Amino acid sequence: MLLNKNSSHWAAVLEDIVKNIPEGITISKMDLKENGNVSLSGHVDLREQLLNFKTNLESSKYIVSVSLPFSDLTSRMDIDFNLSFILKEGALRGN
């Protein structure tokens, strides 16, 4: 099972994600795939906060690439978003 085998490494990755969530963002769903793909859904008060979150994730030592659909950026306020990213190879092995 993914979380049992790599739980200590997932804890570090999740801690890094949580510390990068700006004020005004609520995460409602997280989908973790065994291949290292992660999807987040949530709500944000302001578009700038969502862009800051994306930038923060892009600077994480665990993340390779972050995707945020343009459609999630068309509104300035009160946005439901879907964001995905790929973990760097080895992130769940402690590399």
The first five atom37 places (N, CA, C, CB, O) and aatype in JSON, in Angstrom:
{
  "aatype": [12, 10, 10, 2, 11, 2, 15, 15, 8, 17, 0, 0, 19, 10, 6, 3, 9, 19, 11, 2, 9, 14, 6, 7, 9, 16, 9, 15, 11, 12, 3, 10, 11, 6, 2, 7, 2, 19, 15, 10, 15, 7, 8, 19, 3, 10, 1, 6, 5, 10, 10, 2, 13, 11, 16, 2, 10, 6, 15, 15, 11, 18, 9, 19, 15, 19, 15, 10, 14, 13, 15, 3, 10, 16, 15, 1, 12, 3, 9, 3, 13, 2, 10, 15, 13, 9, 10, 11, 6, 7, 0, 10, 1, 7, 2],
  "atom_mask": [
    [1, 1, 1, 1, 1],
    [1, 1, 1, 1, 1],
    [1, 1, 1, 1, 1],
    [1, 1, 1, 1, 1],
    [1, 1, 1, 1, 1],
    [1, 1, 1, 1, 1],
    [1, 1, 1, 1, 1],
    [1, 1, 1, 1, 1],
    [1, 1, 1, 1, 1],
    [1, 1, 1, 1, 1],
    [1, 1, 1, 1, 1],
    [1, 1, 1, 1, 1],
    [1, 1, 1, 1, 1],
    [1, 1, 1, 1, 1],
    [1, 1, 1, 1, 1],
    [1, 1, 1, 1, 1],
    [1, 1, 1, 1, 1],
    [1, 1, 1, 1, 1],
    [1, 1, 1, 1, 1],
    [1, 1, 1, 1, 1],
    [1, 1, 1, 1, 1],
    [1, 1, 1, 1, 1],
    [1, 1, 1, 1, 1],
    [1, 1, 1, 0, 1],
    [1, 1, 1, 1, 1],
    [1, 1, 1, 1, 1],
    [1, 1, 1, 1, 1],
    [1, 1, 1, 1, 1],
    [1, 1, 1, 1, 1],
    [1, 1, 1, 1, 1],
    [1, 1, 1, 1, 1],
    [1, 1, 1, 1, 1],
    [1, 1, 1, 1, 1],
    [1, 1, 1, 1, 1],
    [1, 1, 1, 1, 1],
    [1, 1, 1, 0, 1],
    [1, 1, 1, 1, 1],
    [1, 1, 1, 1, 1],
    [1, 1, 1, 1, 1],
    [1, 1, 1, 1, 1],
    [1, 1, 1, 1, 1],
    [1, 1, 1, 0, 1],
    [1, 1, 1, 1, 1],
    [1, 1, 1, 1, 1],
    [1, 1, 1, 1, 1],
    [1, 1, 1, 1, 1],
    [1, 1, 1, 1, 1],
    [1, 1, 1, 1, 1],
    [1, 1, 1, 1, 1],
    [1, 1, 1, 1, 1],
    [1, 1, 1, 1, 1],
    [1, 1, 1, 1, 1],
    [1, 1, 1, 1, 1],
    [1, 1, 1, 1, 1],
    [1, 1, 1, 1, 1],
    [1, 1, 1, 1, 1],
    [1, 1, 1, 1, 1],
    [1, 1, 1, 1, 1],
    [1, 1, 1, 1, 1],
    [1, 1, 1, 1, 1],
    [1, 1, 1, 1, 1],
    [1, 1, 1, 1, 1],
    [1, 1, 1, 1, 1],
    [1, 1, 1, 1, 1],
    [1, 1, 1, 1, 1],
    [1, 1, 1, 1, 1],
    [1, 1, 1, 1, 1],
    [1, 1, 1, 1, 1],
    [1, 1, 1, 1, 1],
    [1, 1, 1, 1, 1],
    [1, 1, 1, 1, 1],
    [1, 1, 1, 1, 1],
    [1, 1, 1, 1, 1],
    [1, 1, 1, 1, 1],
    [1, 1, 1, 1, 1],
    [1, 1, 1, 1, 1],
    [1, 1, 1, 1, 1],
    [1, 1, 1, 1, 1],
    [1, 1, 1, 1, 1],
    [1, 1, 1, 1, 1],
    [1, 1, 1, 1, 1],
    [1, 1, 1, 1, 1],
    [1, 1, 1, 1, 1],
    [1, 1, 1, 1, 1],
    [1, 1, 1, 1, 1],
    [1, 1, 1, 1, 1],
    [1, 1, 1, 1, 1],
    [1, 1, 1, 1, 1],
    [1, 1, 1, 1, 1],
    [1, 1, 1, 0, 1],
    [1, 1, 1, 1, 1],
    [1, 1, 1, 1, 1],
    [1, 1, 1, 1, 1],
    [1, 1, 1, 0, 1],
    [1, 1, 1, 1, 1]
  ],
  "atom_positions": [
    [[0.84, -1.18, 0.0], [0.0, 0.0, 0.0], [0.88, 1.24, 0.0], [-0.96, 0.0, 1.22], [1.89, 1.28, 0.71]],
    [[0.53, 2.23, -0.78], [1.34, 3.42, -0.99], [1.69, 4.15, 0.3], [0.62, 4.36, -1.9], [2.86, 4.42, 0.54]],
    [[0.72, 4.48, 1.13], [1.0, 5.27, 2.33], [1.75, 4.48, 3.38], [-0.27, 5.8, 2.91], [2.56, 5.05, 4.1]],
    [[1.51, 3.19, 3.51], [2.24, 2.4, 4.49], [3.71, 2.28, 4.12], [1.62, 1.01, 4.62], [4.59, 2.48, 4.96]],
    [[3.98, 1.95, 2.88], [5.34, 1.73, 2.42], [6.18, 3.01, 2.48], [5.33, 1.18, 1.01], [7.37, 2.96, 2.78]],
    [[5.57, 4.14, 2.19], [6.29, 5.4, 2.1], [5.78, 6.46, 3.08], [6.21, 5.94, 0.7], [5.94, 7.65, 2.84]],
    [[5.16, 6.03, 4.17], [4.46, 6.99, 5.02], [5.37, 8.07, 5.59], [3.79, 6.27, 6.15], [4.94, 9.22, 5.68]],
    [[6.58, 7.75, 5.98], [7.45, 8.8, 6.53], [7.83, 9.82, 5.46], [8.71, 8.19, 7.13], [7.97, 11.0, 5.76]],
    [[7.99, 9.37, 4.23], [8.33, 10.29, 3.14], [7.11, 11.12, 2.73], [8.88, 9.52, 1.92], [7.23, 12.3, 2.43]],
    [[5.92, 10.47, 2.73], [4.69, 11.21, 2.44], [4.48, 12.29, 3.49], [3.47, 10.27, 2.4], [4.03, 13.39, 3.16]],
    [[4.81, 12.0, 4.75], [4.64, 12.99, 5.81], [5.46, 14.24, 5.51], [5.06, 12.4, 7.18], [4.98, 15.36, 5.7]],
    [[6.69, 14.08, 5.05], [7.54, 15.22, 4.71], [6.97, 16.0, 3.52], [8.96, 14.76, 4.39], [6.97, 17.23, 3.52]],
    [[6.49, 15.27, 2.51], [5.9, 15.91, 1.33], [4.63, 16.68, 1.73], [5.57, 14.86, 0.24], [4.45, 17.84, 1.34]],
    [[3.77, 16.04, 2.5], [2.53, 16.7, 2.92], [2.8, 17.92, 3.8], [1.63, 15.71, 3.67], [2.13, 18.94, 3.68]],
    [[3.78, 17.81, 4.67], [4.16, 18.95, 5.5], [4.61, 20.12, 4.64], [5.27, 18.56, 6.5], [4.28, 21.27, 4.91]],
    [[5.37, 19.82, 3.6], [5.85, 20.86, 2.69], [4.67, 21.51, 1.95], [6.85, 20.27, 1.69], [4.65, 22.73, 1.78]],
    [[3.72, 20.7, 1.51], [2.55, 21.24, 0.82], [1.76, 22.15, 1.75], [1.65, 20.1, 0.29], [1.39, 23.26, 1.38]],
    [[1.52, 21.68, 2.95], [0.72, 22.45, 3.91], [1.39, 23.78, 4.25], [0.5, 21.64, 5.19], [0.7, 24.8, 4.36]],
    [[2.69, 23.78, 4.42], [3.37, 25.04, 4.78], [3.33, 26.05, 3.62], [4.83, 24.77, 5.18], [3.55, 27.24, 3.83]],
    [[3.05, 25.57, 2.42], [2.99, 26.45, 1.25], [1.59, 26.95, 0.91], [3.55, 25.73, 0.07], [1.41, 27.65, -0.08]],
    [[0.6, 26.6, 1.73], [-0.77, 27.05, 1.48], [-0.95, 28.45, 2.05], [-1.81, 26.07, 2.09], [-0.88, 28.63, 3.27]],
    [[-1.18, 29.45, 1.2], [-1.39, 30.81, 1.69], [-2.73, 30.95, 2.42], [-1.31, 31.81, 0.54], [-3.64, 30.14, 2.23]],
    [[-2.82, 31.97, 3.23], [-4.09, 32.29, 3.88], [-5.15, 32.55, 2.81], [-3.93, 33.53, 4.81], [-4.86, 33.13, 1.77]],
    [[-6.37, 32.11, 3.08], [-7.45, 32.31, 2.13], [-7.74, 31.11, 1.26], [0.0, 0.0, 0.0], [-8.7, 31.12, 0.48]],
    [[-6.9, 30.06, 1.36], [-7.1, 28.85, 0.56], [-7.57, 27.72, 1.47], [-5.79, 28.45, -0.17], [-7.02, 27.5, 2.55]],
    [[-8.59, 27.01, 1.01], [-9.09, 25.82, 1.69], [-8.96, 24.64, 0.74], [-10.56, 26.01, 2.16], [-9.48, 24.68, -0.37]],
    [[-8.28, 23.6, 1.17], [-8.16, 22.38, 0.38], [-9.3, 21.45, 0.81], [-6.75, 21.69, 0.57], [-9.43, 21.12, 1.99]],
    [[-10.11, 21.02, -0.16], [-11.24, 20.15, 0.16], [-10.99, 18.7, -0.25], [-12.49, 20.66, -0.53], [-11.62, 17.79, 0.29]],
    [[-10.06, 18.49, -1.19], [-9.81, 17.13, -1.66], [-8.36, 17.02, -2.14], [-10.79, 16.73, -2.8], [-7.83, 17.93, -2.78]],
    [[-7.75, 15.89, -1.8], [-6.4, 15.59, -2.29], [-6.41, 14.16, -2.8], [-5.32, 15.79, -1.17], [-6.84, 13.24, -2.1]],
    [[-5.92, 13.98, -4.02], [-5.85, 12.66, -4.63], [-4.39, 12.34, -4.88], [-6.7, 12.59, -5.96], [-3.72, 13.04, -5.65]],
    [[-3.89, 11.29, -4.25], [-2.5, 10.88, -4.36], [-2.41, 9.61, -5.19], [-1.87, 10.66, -2.96], [-3.03, 8.6, -4.86]],
    [[-1.66, 9.67, -6.26], [-1.48, 8.49, -7.11], [-0.12, 7.85, -6.86], [-1.62, 8.87, -8.6], [0.84, 8.53, -6.5]],
    [[-0.06, 6.57, -7.05], [1.18, 5.83, -6.82], [2.31, 6.29, -7.74], [0.94, 4.34, -7.0], [3.48, 6.13, -7.41]],
    [[1.96, 6.84, -8.9], [2.98, 7.29, -9.85], [3.53, 8.68, -9.52], [2.4, 7.3, -11.24], [4.35, 9.21, -10.27]],
    [[3.08, 9.27, -8.4], [3.6, 10.58, -8.01], [2.77, 11.75, -8.46], [0.0, 0.0, 0.0], [3.14, 12.9, -8.22]],
    [[1.66, 11.5, -9.12], [0.76, 12.58, -9.51], [-0.16, 12.92, -8.34], [-0.07, 12.19, -10.77], [-0.71, 12.02, -7.69]],
    [[-0.32, 14.19, -8.07], [-1.16, 14.65, -6.97], [-2.14, 15.69, -7.51], [-0.3, 15.25, -5.82], [-1.75, 16.59, -8.26]],
    [[-3.4, 15.56, -7.13], [-4.43, 16.53, -7.51], [-5.02, 17.13, -6.24], [-5.54, 15.88, -8.38], [-5.29, 16.43, -5.28]],
    [[-5.21, 18.44, -6.26], [-5.83, 19.16, -5.16], [-7.04, 19.91, -5.68], [-4.82, 20.12, -4.48], [-7.01, 20.49, -6.76]],
    [[-8.1, 19.91, -4.9], [-9.28, 20.72, -5.19], [-9.54, 21.56, -3.96], [-10.54, 19.84, -5.57], [-9.25, 21.15, -2.84]],
    [[-10.08, 22.75, -4.2], [-10.37, 23.6, -3.06], [-11.02, 24.9, -3.45], [0.0, 0.0, 0.0], [-11.56, 25.05, -4.55]],
    [[-10.96, 25.82, -2.53], [-11.57, 27.13, -2.71], [-10.58, 28.2, -2.26], [-12.92, 27.25, -1.91], [-9.83, 28.02, -1.3]],
    [[-10.58, 29.31, -2.99], [-9.69, 30.42, -2.65], [-10.48, 31.72, -2.71], [-8.46, 30.47, -3.62], [-11.37, 31.89, -3.55]],
    [[-10.14, 32.64, -1.81], [-10.83, 33.93, -1.77], [-10.44, 34.81, -2.95], [-10.52, 34.65, -0.47], [-11.3, 35.43, -3.58]],
    [[-9.14, 34.87, -3.24], [-8.64, 35.78, -4.28], [-7.71, 35.05, -5.25], [-7.9, 36.96, -3.64], [-6.96, 34.16, -4.85]],
    [[-7.77, 35.43, -6.52], [-6.92, 34.83, -7.56], [-5.44, 34.94, -7.2], [-7.19, 35.5, -8.91], [-4.67, 34.01, -7.45]],
    [[-5.03, 36.07, -6.62], [-3.62, 36.27, -6.27], [-3.14, 35.22, -5.28], [-3.42, 37.67, -5.69], [-1.99, 34.79, -5.34]],
    [[-4.01, 34.8, -4.36], [-3.65, 33.77, -3.4], [-3.42, 32.44, -4.1], [-4.74, 33.63, -2.32], [-2.52, 31.68, -3.73]],
    [[-4.23, 32.15, -5.1], [-4.07, 30.92, -5.87], [-2.77, 30.94, -6.66], [-5.26, 30.71, -6.81], [-2.06, 29.94, -6.73]],
    [[-2.46, 32.07, -7.25], [-1.19, 32.2, -7.99], [0.0, 32.08, -7.04], [-1.14, 33.56, -8.75], [1.02, 31.5, -7.4]],
    [[-0.12, 32.63, -5.85], [0.95, 32.49, -4.85], [1.14, 31.04, -4.45], [0.64, 33.34, -3.6], [2.27, 30.57, -4.29]],
    [[0.04, 30.32, -4.29], [0.1, 28.9, -3.95], [0.82, 28.13, -5.04], [-1.31, 28.32, -3.73], [1.69, 27.31, -4.76]],
    [[0.47, 28.39, -6.29], [1.12, 27.72, -7.42], [2.63, 28.02, -7.41], [0.49, 28.19, -8.76], [3.44, 27.11, -7.59]],
    [[2.99, 29.26, -7.2], [4.41, 29.64, -7.15], [5.12, 28.95, -5.99], [4.55, 31.17, -7.02], [6.24, 28.46, -6.15]],
    [[4.46, 28.91, -4.84], [5.05, 28.24, -3.68], [5.31, 26.76, -3.97], [4.14, 28.38, -2.46], [6.37, 26.23, -3.65]],
    [[4.33, 26.1, -4.57], [4.49, 24.68, -4.91], [5.61, 24.47, -5.92], [3.18, 24.1, -5.45], [6.37, 23.51, -5.82]],
    [[5.72, 25.37, -6.89], [6.77, 25.26, -7.9], [8.17, 25.37, -7.29], [6.59, 26.33, -8.97], [9.14, 24.87, -7.86]],
    [[8.27, 26.02, -6.14], [9.58, 26.17, -5.5], [9.88, 25.04, -4.51], [9.65, 27.51, -4.77], [10.94, 25.02, -3.9]],
    [[8.95, 24.11, -4.35], [9.14, 22.99, -3.43], [10.22, 22.05, -3.95], [7.83, 22.22, -3.23], [10.33, 21.81, -5.16]],
    [[11.02, 21.52, -3.03], [12.07, 20.57, -3.43], [11.49, 19.21, -3.81], [13.07, 20.4, -2.3], [12.22, 18.36, -4.32]],
    [[10.19, 18.99, -3.57], [9.56, 17.71, -3.87], [8.77, 17.7, -5.18], [8.65, 17.34, -2.74], [8.34, 16.64, -5.63]],
    [[8.57, 18.87, -5.78], [7.63, 18.97, -6.91], [8.34, 19.36, -8.19], [6.53, 19.99, -6.59], [9.18, 20.25, -8.21]],
    [[7.97, 18.66, -9.29], [8.56, 18.91, -10.59], [7.77, 19.97, -11.36], [8.64, 17.62, -11.4], [8.33, 20.96, -11.83]],
    [[6.48, 19.76, -11.48], [5.68, 20.68, -12.29], [4.29, 20.82, -11.7], [5.6, 20.19, -13.75], [3.74, 19.88, -11.13]],
    [[3.74, 22.02, -11.84], [2.42, 22.34, -11.3], [1.53, 22.79, -12.45], [2.5, 23.44, -10.19], [1.92, 23.63, -13.26]],
    [[0.32, 22.23, -12.51], [-0.64, 22.61, -13.55], [-1.87, 23.23, -12.89], [-1.04, 21.39, -14.42], [-2.44, 22.68, -11.94]],
    [[-2.27, 24.36, -13.42], [-3.45, 25.05, -12.96], [-4.23, 25.49, -14.19], [-3.09, 26.27, -12.03], [-3.73, 26.31, -14.97]],
    [[-5.43, 24.96, -14.39], [-6.19, 25.32, -15.59], [-6.46, 26.83, -15.67], [-7.51, 24.56, -15.62], [-6.77, 27.47, -14.67]],
    [[-6.33, 27.36, -16.87], [-6.58, 28.79, -17.08], [-7.99, 29.16, -16.64], [-6.38, 29.16, -18.57], [-8.22, 30.26, -16.14]],
    [[-8.93, 28.24, -16.81], [-10.32, 28.52, -16.43], [-10.46, 28.82, -14.94], [-11.21, 27.34, -16.8], [-11.42, 29.48, -14.53]],
    [[-9.51, 28.34, -14.12], [-9.55, 28.62, -12.69], [-9.05, 30.02, -12.37], [-8.72, 27.61, -11.94], [-9.13, 30.47, -11.23]],
    [[-8.53, 30.72, -13.37], [-7.98, 32.05, -13.15], [-8.82, 33.17, -13.75], [-6.6, 32.12, -13.73], [-8.45, 34.34, -13.67]],
    [[-9.95, 32.83, -14.34], [-10.76, 33.85, -15.01], [-11.49, 34.76, -14.03], [-11.76, 33.21, -15.93], [-11.76, 35.92, -14.35]],
    [[-11.81, 34.26, -12.85], [-12.46, 35.09, -11.83], [-11.41, 35.68, -10.91], [-13.49, 34.26, -11.02], [-10.35, 35.09, -10.71]],
    [[-11.7, 36.85, -10.36], [-10.77, 37.49, -9.43], [-10.98, 37.05, -8.0], [-10.9, 38.99, -9.52], [-10.06, 37.08, -7.19]],
    [[-12.22, 36.64, -7.67], [-12.56, 36.32, -6.29], [-13.44, 35.08, -6.22], [-13.26, 37.5, -5.62], [-14.12, 34.72, -7.18]],
    [[-13.42, 34.44, -5.04], [-14.34, 33.34, -4.75], [-14.24, 32.23, -5.79], [-15.77, 33.86, -4.68], [-15.2, 31.97, -6.53]],
    [[-13.09, 31.56, -5.84], [-12.76, 30.61, -6.91], [-12.69, 29.18, -6.37], [-11.43, 30.99, -7.58], [-12.0, 28.92, -5.39]],
    [[-13.4, 28.27, -7.01], [-13.21, 26.84, -6.79], [-12.15, 26.4, -7.79], [-14.57, 26.02, -6.96], [-12.27, 26.67, -8.98]],
    [[-11.11, 25.74, -7.31], [-9.99, 25.41, -8.19], [-9.64, 23.92, -8.15], [-8.78, 26.22, -7.81], [-9.99, 23.2, -7.21]],
    [[-8.95, 23.5, -9.21], [-8.37, 22.16, -9.33], [-6.93, 22.37, -9.78], [-9.18, 21.24, -10.33], [-6.68, 22.99, -10.82]],
    [[-6.01, 21.85, -9.03], [-4.59, 22.04, -9.3], [-3.93, 20.66, -9.23], [-3.94, 23.05, -8.28], [-4.32, 19.82, -8.41]],
    [[-2.97, 20.43, -10.07], [-2.26, 19.15, -10.02], [-0.76, 19.38, -10.13], [-2.75, 18.2, -11.14], [-0.31, 20.39, -10.67]],
    [[-0.02, 18.43, -9.62], [1.43, 18.51, -9.73], [2.02, 17.12, -9.72], [2.02, 19.35, -8.59], [1.37, 16.13, -9.36]],
    [[3.27, 17.06, -10.12], [4.01, 15.8, -10.19], [5.16, 15.87, -9.2], [4.53, 15.52, -11.64], [5.92, 16.84, -9.17]],
    [[5.26, 14.83, -8.38], [6.36, 14.75, -7.43], [7.65, 14.38, -8.16], [6.04, 13.72, -6.32], [7.64, 13.6, -9.11]],
    [[8.76, 14.94, -7.69], [10.05, 14.59, -8.25], [10.32, 13.11, -8.02], [11.18, 15.45, -7.64], [9.91, 12.54, -7.01]],
    [[11.01, 12.52, -8.96], [11.39, 11.12, -8.81], [12.24, 10.97, -7.55], [12.15, 10.6, -10.06], [13.19, 11.73, -7.34]],
    [[11.89, 10.02, -6.73], [12.62, 9.8, -5.49], [12.06, 10.54, -4.29], [0.0, 0.0, 0.0], [12.52, 10.32, -3.17]],
    [[11.08, 11.42, -4.49], [10.52, 12.19, -3.37], [9.94, 11.29, -2.29], [9.46, 13.15, -3.88], [9.99, 11.63, -1.11]],
    [[9.39, 10.16, -2.69], [8.79, 9.25, -1.71], [9.75, 8.2, -1.19], [7.6, 8.57, -2.32], [9.38, 7.34, -0.4]],
    [[11.01, 8.29, -1.64], [12.04, 7.39, -1.15], [13.03, 8.14, -0.27], [12.78, 6.72, -2.31], [14.02, 7.58, 0.21]],
    [[12.75, 9.43, -0.06], [13.65, 10.23, 0.77], [14.87, 10.73, 0.05], [0.0, 0.0, 0.0], [15.84, 11.13, 0.69]],
    [[14.83, 10.7, -1.28], [15.98, 11.19, -2.07], [15.87, 12.67, -2.3], [16.08, 10.46, -3.41], [16.74, 13.25, -2.95]]
  ]
}
